Amino acid sequence: MQSLSDLKQRVENVDLWSYSTNDDRCDNCKFYRVIKEGIGFCAHREVDMVVGAPWWCKLWEPDAATAAARARQGAGDAGQ
């Protein structure tokens, strides 16, 4: 079982926030696993805890759908 002090330290280490300032959110991160609507689990070994869908941390990486959408958007921008 994780202690509260362990969780607090992990939150600080990964710069975990309860909101995102852009479209990079936990629910479109490759480490996010849905538990139920709006709540998931971060499978990154440095986070390893329940997180909210709109949250963000510095370890964020796009999931496959987000990466593909951004690649299409970037290709469209390059053609202009």
N, C-alpha and C positions, 0 to 999 in steps of 0.2 A: 504494500500500500504506500502511496506517495504522501509525504507529509506536506503541510501547508507551506513550510519554509522551502522545501524542495520545489514546489510548484511556483512560488514567488521568484525564486532564483532562476528557474527555467524561463519564466515570462520576461524577466529582465535580460537574460542572456540572448534571447532571440528577438527582443524589441517587439513583443506581442501587444497589439492594440485592439480595442473593441470596435474599431471602425477602420475603414481605408480611405485615403484621400484621393483615390483614383479607382480604376476598374480592376486593380489587382486585389482580389479578395480571397479569403480561405476557400470559398466554395468554387473557385475556378483555379485552384492550385493542385498540382499533381499529387500532393501528399494528403489531400482532404478525402475523407471517407464519410459518406452520409450516414447519419444515425436516424434522424427524422428531419422534417422540414425546418431549416434554419439552424440546425445543430449537427455537428459532425465530429469526427475524430481526426486529429493531425497525426499521420503515421511517420512523420519525420522523426528520426531518433533523438534529435535535440529538443523536440517539442513534446511528442508522445502524451497528448492530453486531449480532452474534449474542448472544442472551439466553436465559436459562432460562425455562421456562414459569412457575415459581412466583415469579419475580423481580418487582420493582416499582420504579417511579421516579415522580418528581413530575409528569411529563408524562402520566401515565396518563389515558386517557379510555375509557369503556366501548365495547365493540364493539356492534353492532346487537342481538345476542341478549341480552347483559347489560343493555343499556338497556331493551329491551322487557320483560324479566323484572322489572326493578326498577320499571318503570312499573306493571306489573300488580300487583306486591306493594304499591306505594304506593296504588293505587286500592282494593285490598282493605282496607288499613289505614284508609283514609278512610271506608269504609262501616261501620266498627265503632262 
